[in-house]
Structure formats: C-alpha cells, structure tokens
Amino acid sequence: MSLAAWVAAHGYATVLGLLMLSSLGLPLPAGLALILAGAAAHSGLLRLELLVPLAILADNIGATILFTGGRLTGWWLLGRLCRMTMDPEHCIFRSADFFYERGPRVLLIARFLPGLNSMAPPLAGSLNMRFLKFWRLDVMGAMLHVCVWTAVGYFASRYIKVVTDALAVVGHVAIGFALLILAGYAALWVFVSLRDRRYRNVNRIAADEVVRRLENPDPSHPIVIADVRSHGYYDPGMLRIKNSIRVEPNRLGAELDALRETLAPACDIYVYCSCVRDATSIRIAHAMETRGTKVHVIEGGLRAWLKAGWPTEPVPAGEVRHLPRFD
C-alpha cells in the first residue's frame, strides 16, 4: 500500500483515537497529532472539512465521559486522575481552586493547560454543573482546541519536514512521547527518593501497633493522633481516625505553638495522611522533629487504618470545606 493510501485509510482513526484517549486523561500528544493532521490536510492527504468536526466530536466525547464520571463518583475519580502525582490531595485541591475561582468558562481554555485538561470535566461534574451548560462550553473549548492546532499545522505545513511521513508515524511519535513522559516520571520519583533521604530517620509505626498502645495506655505518655491531610474539599461522610485532632500542614508553625500550649511534653504524637508513600505525614513529622517535637508516622495513613477496620468518626462539620456547587 502506498503512503498516501495508508494515510487516507488510517489517518483519521489515528488522530481521532489520540484525541479521544488524551481527553480521557492519558498523557498523549493530542496537540501534535492535530498539527500533523493540519499539515497533511494542506497537502491533500486529509479533508479538512471532515477532519475538524470529527476531531471536535472525539475531543468532546472523552470530556463528556469524564464529566459523567465526576458527577457520579466525585472525589473517587478525581483521586484516580491525580494518583500518579506525588500528592494526590494537593493535585485535587489546586485544580479545584483554579477551576472554581475562574468559573465554568475555564472549560474554554482547559485543554491548553497541562494537568487541568483532564481535571476540568470531572471537576465540573463534581461541582454539579448542569449538563447542557457543560456540554456547550466544552464543545466551544474543543472547537478552539482543534481549530488552533489544526490551523497551526495547516498554515505552517511548509515548515514541517516530510509532511507525508509525519502522519504515518504519528502513532510512533505518540508512543515515544508517552515513553518520554514515563521516563520523566521515573526520573522524578528517583529525584524525590533522593531528596527524601533526609526523612529516613523519621519514626514510622504500623496502624495495629498504634491500636495496641491505645488499648494499653501508658499514663505517663498520653497519646495524641493528628490528622495532617491537606485541608480542603471533603466529600460528605468523610472519615478520620477516631478522636484524632486537626493539624493544618500549611500553617505548621502556628499549629505547633498551639499544640505546645495544650499538650503535655510527654505526649506521644502520631500523624497520618492519605498521600502516596505518606508524603505529607513524613514531611510534617520531620518539620515537627526539627522543632523539638517527637512524632511517629502511621504507615499507610488513613487507608491502612480503614483497611484494618479500626475505629473512625466523621470529620467534624467545622473542619469540612465542601466542594462548591454550580447549581
């Protein structure tokens, strides 16, 4: 099969597939695919009047699926999308703050903002945006996204080398780009691991050992369990370890001063979060120890505690900042 025939037969499917997967949150080069498709359309290998509406449709379908998932699952889907980050809670809070502060119109430009492109649709669902309003704004955003990148490729086609080969290998480019992202992510993990070597002396303790100490208290060493999760949005019914107190990690100095005034010096303090690798707990424990307060990190955080079935309680209403609603 000739190259032109191959592009005619598979070019649309390749570009639309990349757009669909990218709009579902996968780290694929949708913009690059549209630029190459625009260049191919300029050369006559693809029909622009067919490419653009199909690309808009593919872009919108993926976003609509995420919107529906956000409406139905809320926090769960946002957590899955942020799971690959170092601190999933911070990822959710930062995206939600950005989205809510700027309003629904952020959907018009979300596809141009790395990270927010896959977070905006489920956030819109979680914030109870009306479907028709979301769909209208998202279609406009998809039109802007597709038209901008396709136009770049179309009008700059003479500057793109080997246009006829570019679209044929776009799948390989996508794979290479994804591998590059994975390599970068692995490098980031290595960097974080090396950086976190300073935390290697932080005391860690299993959840069942904490429960054992609670069941057999030592009067000379009262136990305090502190919730150090990033303060922000909580789903209704959010739980915490029973009788734990709140320590706000973003203003640790003031929190420690307050703790010193209310807690006996001999208190044993145990902190927990819900981050990957107990990232927030370890950081807070290290900071508290540098200020002279001995702290233990509950390994696995709240997830380990819940999995073991140990006692929990609802987060007090005064400490809950619910997701805002676009009713």
C-alpha positions as a Markdown table, in Angstrom:
| # | Residue | x | y | z |
|---|---|---|---|---|
| 1 | Met | 0.0 | 0.0 | 0.0 |
| 2 | Ser | 1.3 | 3.5 | -0.9 |
| 3 | Leu | 1.9 | 6.0 | 1.8 |
| 4 | Ala | -0.9 | 8.3 | 0.6 |
| 5 | Ala | -3.3 | 5.4 | 0.6 |
| 6 | Trp | -2.2 | 4.4 | 4.1 |
| 7 | Val | -2.8 | 7.9 | 5.4 |
| 8 | Ala | -6.2 | 8.1 | 3.6 |
| 9 | Ala | -7.2 | 4.8 | 5.2 |
| 10 | His | -5.8 | 5.2 | 8.7 |
| 11 | Gly | -5.0 | 8.9 | 9.3 |
| 12 | Tyr | -8.4 | 9.9 | 10.7 |
| 13 | Ala | -8.6 | 6.9 | 13.0 |
| 14 | Thr | -5.1 | 7.6 | 14.3 |
| 15 | Val | -5.7 | 11.3 | 15.0 |
| 16 | Leu | -9.2 | 10.7 | 16.5 |
| 17 | Gly | -8.0 | 7.9 | 18.6 |
| 18 | Leu | -5.3 | 10.0 | 20.1 |
| 19 | Leu | -7.7 | 12.8 | 20.8 |
| 20 | Met | -10.2 | 10.5 | 22.5 |
| 21 | Leu | -7.6 | 8.9 | 24.7 |
| 22 | Ser | -6.0 | 12.3 | 25.5 |
| 23 | Ser | -9.4 | 13.7 | 26.5 |
| 24 | Leu | -9.9 | 10.7 | 28.8 |
| 25 | Gly | -6.7 | 11.8 | 30.8 |
| 26 | Leu | -4.0 | 9.7 | 29.1 |
| 27 | Pro | -0.7 | 11.7 | 28.6 |
| 28 | Leu | -0.8 | 11.6 | 24.7 |
| 29 | Pro | 0.3 | 14.4 | 22.3 |
| 30 | Ala | -3.1 | 15.5 | 21.1 |
| 31 | Gly | -1.8 | 18.9 | 20.0 |
| 32 | Leu | 1.0 | 17.4 | 18.0 |
| 33 | Ala | -1.4 | 15.0 | 16.3 |
| 34 | Leu | -3.7 | 17.9 | 15.3 |
| 35 | Ile | -0.7 | 19.9 | 14.0 |
| 36 | Leu | 0.4 | 17.0 | 11.8 |
| 37 | Ala | -3.2 | 16.4 | 10.7 |
| 38 | Gly | -3.5 | 20.0 | 9.7 |
| 39 | Ala | -0.2 | 19.8 | 7.7 |
| 40 | Ala | -1.5 | 16.6 | 6.0 |
| 41 | Ala | -4.8 | 18.3 | 5.1 |
| 42 | His | -2.8 | 21.2 | 3.5 |
| 43 | Ser | -1.1 | 18.6 | 1.3 |
| 44 | Gly | -4.4 | 17.0 | 0.4 |
| 45 | Leu | -3.9 | 13.7 | 2.3 |
| 46 | Leu | -6.8 | 14.5 | 4.6 |
| 47 | Arg | -10.0 | 16.5 | 4.1 |
| 48 | Leu | -10.1 | 19.5 | 6.4 |
| 49 | Glu | -13.9 | 19.7 | 6.3 |
| 50 | Leu | -14.1 | 16.1 | 7.6 |
| 51 | Leu | -11.2 | 16.2 | 10.0 |
| 52 | Val | -12.2 | 19.2 | 12.1 |
| 53 | Pro | -15.8 | 18.1 | 13.0 |
| 54 | Leu | -14.7 | 14.6 | 13.7 |
| 55 | Ala | -11.8 | 15.8 | 15.9 |
| 56 | Ile | -14.2 | 18.1 | 17.8 |
| 57 | Leu | -16.6 | 15.2 | 18.3 |
| 58 | Ala | -13.8 | 12.9 | 19.6 |
| 59 | Asp | -12.5 | 15.6 | 21.9 |
| 60 | Asn | -15.9 | 16.2 | 23.3 |
| 61 | Ile | -16.9 | 12.6 | 23.8 |
| 62 | Gly | -13.9 | 11.9 | 26.1 |
| 63 | Ala | -14.5 | 15.0 | 28.1 |
| 64 | Thr | -18.2 | 14.1 | 28.5 |
| 65 | Ile | -17.3 | 10.7 | 29.8 |
| 66 | Leu | -15.1 | 12.3 | 32.5 |
| 67 | Phe | -17.8 | 14.8 | 33.3 |
| 68 | Thr | -20.3 | 12.0 | 33.8 |
| 69 | Gly | -17.8 | 10.1 | 35.9 |
| 70 | Gly | -17.2 | 13.2 | 38.1 |
| 71 | Arg | -20.9 | 13.7 | 38.6 |
| 72 | Leu | -21.4 | 10.0 | 39.6 |
| 73 | Thr | -18.2 | 9.4 | 41.7 |
| 74 | Gly | -16.9 | 12.9 | 42.7 |
| 75 | Trp | -13.8 | 12.6 | 44.9 |
| 76 | Trp | -13.1 | 9.0 | 43.7 |
| 77 | Leu | -12.5 | 9.8 | 40.0 |
| 78 | Leu | -10.5 | 13.0 | 40.9 |
| 79 | Gly | -8.3 | 10.9 | 43.2 |
| 80 | Arg | -7.7 | 8.3 | 40.4 |
| 81 | Leu | -6.7 | 11.0 | 37.9 |
| 82 | Cys | -4.3 | 12.5 | 40.5 |
| 83 | Arg | -3.0 | 9.2 | 41.6 |
| 84 | Met | 0.2 | 9.5 | 39.6 |
| 85 | Thr | 1.2 | 12.7 | 41.3 |
| 86 | Met | 3.3 | 12.9 | 44.4 |
| 87 | Asp | 0.5 | 14.4 | 46.5 |
| 88 | Pro | -3.0 | 13.4 | 45.1 |
| 89 | Glu | -4.8 | 15.6 | 47.6 |
| 90 | His | -2.8 | 18.7 | 46.7 |
| 91 | Cys | -3.4 | 17.9 | 43.0 |
| 92 | Ile | -7.2 | 17.9 | 43.6 |
| 93 | Phe | -7.3 | 21.0 | 45.7 |
| 94 | Arg | -5.2 | 23.1 | 43.4 |
| 95 | Ser | -7.2 | 22.1 | 40.4 |
| 96 | Ala | -10.5 | 22.6 | 42.1 |
| 97 | Asp | -9.4 | 26.1 | 43.4 |
| 98 | Phe | -8.2 | 27.1 | 40.0 |
| 99 | Phe | -11.4 | 25.9 | 38.4 |
| 100 | Tyr | -13.8 | 27.4 | 40.9 |
| 101 | Glu | -12.1 | 30.8 | 41.2 |
| 102 | Arg | -12.2 | 31.3 | 37.5 |
| 103 | Gly | -15.7 | 29.8 | 36.9 |
| 104 | Pro | -17.1 | 27.5 | 34.3 |
| 105 | Arg | -15.5 | 29.4 | 31.4 |
| 106 | Val | -12.2 | 27.8 | 32.2 |
| 107 | Leu | -13.5 | 24.9 | 30.1 |
| 108 | Leu | -12.8 | 27.1 | 27.1 |
| 109 | Ile | -9.1 | 27.0 | 27.7 |
| 110 | Ala | -8.6 | 23.9 | 29.9 |
| 111 | Arg | -7.3 | 21.8 | 27.0 |
| 112 | Phe | -4.3 | 24.2 | 26.6 |
| 113 | Leu | -3.3 | 23.8 | 30.3 |
| 114 | Pro | -1.4 | 20.7 | 31.2 |
| 115 | Gly | -2.9 | 18.9 | 34.1 |
| 116 | Leu | -6.2 | 20.9 | 34.0 |
| 117 | Asn | -7.2 | 19.4 | 30.7 |
| 118 | Ser | -8.2 | 16.1 | 32.2 |
| 119 | Met | -9.3 | 17.5 | 35.6 |
| 120 | Ala | -11.7 | 20.2 | 34.4 |
| 121 | Pro | -14.5 | 17.9 | 33.1 |
| 122 | Pro | -14.8 | 15.7 | 36.2 |
| 123 | Leu | -14.5 | 18.8 | 38.4 |
| 124 | Ala | -17.4 | 20.3 | 36.5 |
| 125 | Gly | -19.4 | 17.1 | 37.2 |
| 126 | Ser | -18.3 | 17.1 | 40.9 |
| 127 | Leu | -19.4 | 20.8 | 41.2 |
| 128 | Asn | -22.8 | 19.9 | 39.9 |
| 129 | Met | -22.6 | 21.9 | 36.8 |
| 130 | Arg | -25.7 | 21.5 | 34.6 |
| 131 | Phe | -25.0 | 19.1 | 31.7 |
| 132 | Leu | -26.2 | 21.4 | 28.9 |
| 133 | Lys | -24.1 | 24.2 | 30.3 |
| 134 | Phe | -21.0 | 21.9 | 30.5 |
| 135 | Trp | -21.6 | 20.5 | 27.0 |
| 136 | Arg | -22.0 | 23.9 | 25.4 |
| 137 | Leu | -18.8 | 25.2 | 27.0 |
| 138 | Asp | -16.9 | 22.0 | 26.3 |
| 139 | Val | -17.9 | 21.9 | 22.7 |
| 140 | Met | -16.7 | 25.5 | 22.3 |
| 141 | Gly | -13.4 | 24.6 | 24.1 |
| 142 | Ala | -13.0 | 21.6 | 21.8 |
| 143 | Met | -13.6 | 23.7 | 18.7 |
| 144 | Leu | -11.0 | 26.2 | 19.9 |
| 145 | His | -8.5 | 23.5 | 20.7 |
| 146 | Val | -9.0 | 21.6 | 17.4 |
| 147 | Cys | -9.1 | 24.7 | 15.2 |
| 148 | Val | -6.0 | 26.3 | 16.8 |
| 149 | Trp | -3.7 | 23.3 | 16.4 |
| 150 | Thr | -5.0 | 22.2 | 13.1 |
| 151 | Ala | -4.6 | 25.8 | 11.7 |
| 152 | Val | -1.0 | 25.8 | 13.0 |
| 153 | Gly | -0.3 | 22.7 | 11.1 |
| 154 | Tyr | -2.2 | 23.8 | 8.0 |
| 155 | Phe | -0.6 | 27.2 | 7.6 |
| 156 | Ala | 2.9 | 26.1 | 8.7 |
| 157 | Ser | 2.9 | 22.9 | 6.7 |
| 158 | Arg | 5.8 | 24.1 | 4.5 |
| 159 | Tyr | 8.0 | 24.4 | 7.7 |
| 160 | Ile | 7.2 | 20.8 | 8.8 |
| 161 | Lys | 9.6 | 18.4 | 7.3 |
| 162 | Val | 8.4 | 15.3 | 5.5 |
| 163 | Val | 4.7 | 16.0 | 5.9 |
| 164 | Thr | 3.6 | 12.8 | 4.2 |
| 165 | Asp | 5.7 | 10.7 | 6.6 |
| 166 | Ala | 4.7 | 12.7 | 9.7 |
| 167 | Leu | 1.1 | 11.5 | 9.9 |
| 168 | Ala | 2.1 | 7.9 | 9.1 |
| 169 | Val | 4.4 | 7.8 | 12.1 |
| 170 | Val | 2.2 | 9.8 | 14.4 |
| 171 | Gly | 1.4 | 6.7 | 16.3 |
| 172 | His | 5.1 | 6.1 | 16.9 |
| 173 | Val | 5.5 | 9.7 | 17.9 |
| 174 | Ala | 2.7 | 9.2 | 20.4 |
| 175 | Ile | 4.3 | 6.1 | 21.8 |
| 176 | Gly | 7.7 | 7.8 | 22.0 |
| 177 | Phe | 6.1 | 10.8 | 23.8 |
| 178 | Ala | 4.3 | 8.5 | 26.3 |
| 179 | Leu | 7.6 | 6.7 | 27.0 |
| 180 | Leu | 9.3 | 10.0 | 27.4 |
| 181 | Ile | 6.6 | 11.0 | 30.0 |
| 182 | Leu | 7.1 | 7.7 | 31.8 |
| 183 | Ala | 10.9 | 8.2 | 31.8 |
| 184 | Gly | 10.4 | 11.7 | 33.2 |
| 185 | Tyr | 8.0 | 10.4 | 35.8 |
| 186 | Ala | 10.5 | 7.7 | 36.8 |
| 187 | Ala | 13.3 | 10.3 | 37.0 |
| 188 | Leu | 11.0 | 12.5 | 39.2 |
| 189 | Trp | 10.5 | 9.5 | 41.5 |
| 190 | Val | 14.2 | 9.0 | 41.7 |
| 191 | Phe | 14.8 | 12.7 | 42.5 |
| 192 | Val | 12.1 | 12.7 | 45.2 |
| 193 | Ser | 13.5 | 9.5 | 46.7 |
| 194 | Leu | 17.0 | 11.0 | 46.9 |
| 195 | Arg | 15.6 | 14.3 | 48.2 |
| 196 | Asp | 13.6 | 12.4 | 50.8 |
| 197 | Arg | 16.6 | 10.6 | 52.2 |
| 198 | Arg | 16.7 | 13.4 | 54.8 |
| 199 | Tyr | 13.4 | 11.8 | 56.0 |
| 200 | Arg | 14.9 | 8.4 | 56.5 |
| 201 | Asn | 15.2 | 8.8 | 60.3 |
| 202 | Val | 11.5 | 9.7 | 60.7 |
| 203 | Asn | 9.9 | 7.3 | 63.1 |
| 204 | Arg | 7.3 | 5.1 | 61.5 |
| 205 | Ile | 4.7 | 2.8 | 63.2 |
| 206 | Ala | 2.1 | 0.3 | 62.0 |
| 207 | Ala | -1.5 | 1.0 | 62.5 |
| 208 | Asp | -2.1 | -2.1 | 64.6 |
| 209 | Glu | 0.7 | -1.1 | 66.9 |
| 210 | Val | -1.0 | 2.3 | 67.5 |
| 211 | Val | -4.2 | 0.5 | 68.3 |
| 212 | Arg | -2.3 | -1.8 | 70.7 |
| 213 | Arg | -0.9 | 1.3 | 72.5 |
| 214 | Leu | -4.4 | 2.9 | 72.6 |
| 215 | Glu | -5.8 | -0.3 | 74.2 |
| 216 | Asn | -3.0 | -0.4 | 76.7 |
| 217 | Pro | -2.4 | 3.2 | 77.6 |
| 218 | Asp | 0.7 | 4.5 | 79.5 |
| 219 | Pro | -0.5 | 7.2 | 81.8 |
| 220 | Ser | 3.0 | 8.8 | 81.7 |
| 221 | His | 2.8 | 9.1 | 77.9 |
| 222 | Pro | -0.7 | 10.1 | 76.7 |
| 223 | Ile | -1.3 | 9.5 | 73.0 |
| 224 | Val | -2.3 | 12.2 | 70.5 |
| 225 | Ile | -3.3 | 11.2 | 66.9 |
| 226 | Ala | -3.1 | 14.1 | 64.4 |
| 227 | Asp | -4.8 | 14.3 | 61.0 |
| 228 | Val | -2.3 | 16.2 | 58.8 |
| 229 | Arg | -4.1 | 15.7 | 55.5 |
| 230 | Ser | -4.1 | 18.8 | 53.2 |
| 231 | His | -7.1 | 20.8 | 54.3 |
| 232 | Gly | -9.6 | 21.4 | 51.6 |
| 233 | Tyr | -12.5 | 19.7 | 50.0 |
| 234 | Tyr | -14.1 | 16.7 | 51.5 |
| 235 | Asp | -16.9 | 14.5 | 50.2 |
| 236 | Pro | -20.0 | 14.2 | 52.5 |
| 237 | Gly | -19.3 | 11.5 | 55.0 |
| 238 | Met | -15.5 | 11.9 | 55.0 |
| 239 | Leu | -13.9 | 10.0 | 57.9 |
| 240 | Arg | -10.9 | 10.4 | 60.2 |
| 241 | Ile | -9.3 | 8.3 | 62.9 |
| 242 | Lys | -11.5 | 8.4 | 66.0 |
| 243 | Asn | -10.5 | 11.1 | 68.5 |
| 244 | Ser | -7.8 | 12.5 | 66.3 |
| 245 | Ile | -7.1 | 16.2 | 66.2 |
| 246 | Arg | -6.5 | 18.5 | 63.3 |
| 247 | Val | -3.0 | 19.8 | 62.5 |
| 248 | Glu | -3.1 | 22.1 | 59.5 |
| 249 | Pro | 0.1 | 21.4 | 57.4 |
| 250 | Asn | 0.0 | 24.7 | 55.6 |
| 251 | Arg | 0.5 | 26.7 | 58.8 |
| 252 | Leu | 2.5 | 24.3 | 60.8 |
| 253 | Gly | 4.4 | 26.9 | 62.9 |
| 254 | Ala | 1.2 | 28.3 | 64.4 |
| 255 | Glu | -0.3 | 24.8 | 64.9 |
| 256 | Leu | 2.8 | 23.7 | 66.8 |
| 257 | Asp | 2.7 | 26.7 | 69.0 |
| 258 | Ala | -0.9 | 25.9 | 69.8 |
| 259 | Leu | -0.1 | 22.2 | 70.5 |
| 260 | Arg | 2.7 | 23.1 | 72.9 |
| 261 | Glu | 0.2 | 25.2 | 74.9 |
| 262 | Thr | -2.4 | 22.4 | 75.2 |
| 263 | Leu | -0.4 | 19.2 | 75.2 |
| 264 | Ala | 1.9 | 17.7 | 77.9 |
| 265 | Pro | 5.6 | 17.5 | 76.9 |
| 266 | Ala | 5.4 | 13.7 | 77.4 |
| 267 | Cys | 2.7 | 13.2 | 74.8 |
| 268 | Asp | 3.3 | 10.6 | 72.1 |
| 269 | Ile | 2.2 | 12.2 | 68.8 |
| 270 | Tyr | 1.1 | 10.0 | 65.8 |
| 271 | Val | 0.4 | 11.7 | 62.5 |
| 272 | Tyr | -1.4 | 10.4 | 59.4 |
| 273 | Cys | -2.5 | 11.5 | 55.9 |
| 274 | Ser | -3.8 | 9.8 | 52.8 |
| 275 | Cys | -0.9 | 10.5 | 50.4 |
| 276 | Val | 1.2 | 8.2 | 48.4 |
| 277 | Arg | 4.2 | 7.0 | 50.5 |
| 278 | Asp | 2.8 | 9.0 | 53.4 |
| 279 | Ala | 4.4 | 12.1 | 51.8 |
| 280 | Thr | 2.6 | 14.8 | 53.9 |
| 281 | Ser | 2.9 | 12.9 | 57.2 |
| 282 | Ile | 6.7 | 12.3 | 56.7 |
| 283 | Arg | 7.2 | 16.0 | 55.8 |
| 284 | Ile | 5.2 | 17.2 | 58.8 |
| 285 | Ala | 6.9 | 14.7 | 61.2 |
| 286 | His | 10.3 | 15.9 | 60.0 |
| 287 | Ala | 9.4 | 19.5 | 60.4 |
| 288 | Met | 7.9 | 18.9 | 63.9 |
| 289 | Glu | 11.0 | 17.0 | 65.0 |
| 290 | Thr | 13.3 | 19.8 | 63.9 |
| 291 | Arg | 11.3 | 22.0 | 66.3 |
| 292 | Gly | 11.9 | 19.6 | 69.1 |
| 293 | Thr | 8.6 | 17.6 | 69.0 |
| 294 | Lys | 9.0 | 13.8 | 68.7 |
| 295 | Val | 6.5 | 12.4 | 66.2 |
| 296 | His | 5.6 | 9.0 | 64.7 |
| 297 | Val | 4.1 | 8.5 | 61.3 |
| 298 | Ile | 1.3 | 5.9 | 61.0 |
| 299 | Glu | 2.4 | 3.8 | 58.0 |
| 300 | Gly | -0.2 | 3.7 | 55.2 |
| 301 | Gly | -2.1 | 6.5 | 56.8 |
| 302 | Leu | -5.9 | 6.6 | 56.8 |
| 303 | Arg | -6.1 | 3.9 | 54.1 |
| 304 | Ala | -4.2 | 1.4 | 56.3 |
| 305 | Trp | -6.4 | 2.3 | 59.3 |
| 306 | Leu | -9.6 | 1.8 | 57.4 |
| 307 | Lys | -8.4 | -1.4 | 55.8 |
| 308 | Ala | -7.7 | -2.8 | 59.2 |
| 309 | Gly | -11.2 | -1.8 | 60.4 |
| 310 | Trp | -10.0 | 0.3 | 63.3 |
| 311 | Pro | -12.4 | 2.9 | 64.8 |
| 312 | Thr | -13.1 | 6.1 | 62.8 |
| 313 | Glu | -15.5 | 9.0 | 63.0 |
| 314 | Pro | -16.9 | 11.6 | 60.6 |
| 315 | Val | -14.8 | 14.7 | 60.1 |
| 316 | Pro | -16.4 | 17.5 | 62.3 |
| 317 | Ala | -18.6 | 19.9 | 60.4 |
| 318 | Gly | -16.4 | 22.8 | 61.4 |
| 319 | Glu | -13.4 | 21.3 | 59.7 |
| 320 | Val | -15.1 | 20.5 | 56.4 |
| 321 | Arg | -14.8 | 22.7 | 53.4 |
| 322 | His | -17.2 | 21.1 | 50.9 |
| 323 | Leu | -16.8 | 21.2 | 47.2 |
| 324 | Pro | -18.6 | 24.3 | 46.0 |
| 325 | Arg | -21.6 | 23.8 | 43.7 |
| 326 | Phe | -22.5 | 25.3 | 40.4 |
| 327 | Asp | -26.3 | 24.8 | 40.9 |
